[in-house]
Amino acid sequence: MIKKMSMKRINCIVLFFIYFHQPNLIAQTKARSELYAQKIIDIGWAFGSHYVDEVIGNNSHYSHNDLVRIPSLSYRWLWPLNKKLYAGIGSGYEYVEVSAGHTYKPVVVNGRTGFEQVPTPGTTYHFIPIFGEARYYFRNNSESAFLTADIGSFLKLDNNEGKPRLFWGLGFGQRYKINSSKLISWGIDYHEHYLFRKKQGFDEPNENPRIASLALKIGLIF
């Protein structure tokens, strides 16, 4: 009988302790959860230009820009360095559509070298970016503005000319709380992708294309 009474007292003390300390336990759990790794899925739509500076003759250059449209999907995994600064890695898929443009071809007329305008067809690229990202939140709570910085490389899934070298980007945005475990965000990013092509011969232009774009992104953080 005495043992049963002792067990009841112990159970009452434990329940009493849990009841009065529950808010503190919840607060501690919430504080720790804010420093957990973040997984982010972004969808985006970008507009920009495909810049080409090409050699079209002896000591002659021609530079032009063609319109670019880029729908994209990306996944990031970020770890906290402190309450505001996160860093991690990411990857995704980008469909790059370059509109039709024109270039110049050297021609010889009456012994003189001139240039003839030649239309260039539109083209597409399929990129798989692989990059590192740093993200800084201005506030410690769930709803906060942020800055991002990306740098990395990308794989080309097509046979178009050009070898991937480097891409980088900067951006800003805002996140909002959906529930206790998920947030939604929007952001505006500026990115540059670099492609290089070596000269093959006199009739093959030496191009140094660069794709610059500005993207609107919507993301889910969980």
ZIVEN-V354999 format. One record per helix or strand of 2 or more residues. SS is the DSSP state (@ for helix, = for strand). FROM is the first residue (numbers start at 1). LEN is the number of residues. If there is no record, write none. Layout:
ss & from & len
SS & FROM & LEN
SS & FROM & LEN
This chain:
ss & from & len
@ & 2 & 32
= & 38 & 20
= & 60 & 21
= & 85 & 14
= & 101 & 9
= & 112 & 9
= & 123 & 15
= & 144 & 13
= & 163 & 15
= & 183 & 14
= & 210 & 12
